[in-house]
Amino acid sequence: MRLENKVAIITGAASGFGEGMAKRFAEEGARVVVADLNAKGAERVASEIGEAAIWTQTDVSLRSEFDEMIYAAKSAFGRIDIMVNNAGYTHRNGDMLKVDEETFDLITAVNMKAIYHAALAVVPIMERQGGGVILTTASTAGLRPRPGLTWYNASKGWAITATKSMAVELAPKNIRVNCLCPVAGETGMLEKFMGADTPEIRDRFRASIPLGRLSTPLDIANAALWLASDEAAFITGVALEVDGGRCI
């Protein structure tokens, strides 16, 4: 029970990597706030976890909804030990000049500004509690960009740099800050990452990964579990590649 007595908020937890983390964290003793814009999906995941979880409908691009999520977490569980910024958004793989401004703004709001909202909301709470963990789902896109995903790649590079800078600044408060860099996996955004979902394109993506397959929610959840646990007590500022060797 590596997260026993810990309370974790996970955004984007109605499916994909976030759902995997929520269920894996609960298996290891955490109480979990399943947060997502998709209320029906968040409710499903929380119900499948059981009494150790609650759900909130949350648009992470809005500070007001972030504050409501924090209030729900504190009301239900009394504290916040782990904040996982997992919600993400991307444009479709293609010409960077054809990404419209509305899509660009949404990418930056969800992939970048939400990390800022999270910090403002949870750092004071964690400081009062004596420490905590902030974990962000970045991407191999921020380390080894694929063509056709320029603005998404840039947002994940920003997330990696923010993680490292936050880690240095928050270390005196005993708040560890890390991020995960998954390779493409079976999530709702996969089809956009690839541009189209065909066997040929999937084969091309798999061929770029030395271990020969896409990532799974369990791969990411197990890495997140370690970084969130006390086993990683001396780990901060790390961008952990969970990528089957893609970034080599």
Disulfide bonds with the S-S distance in Angstrom:
none
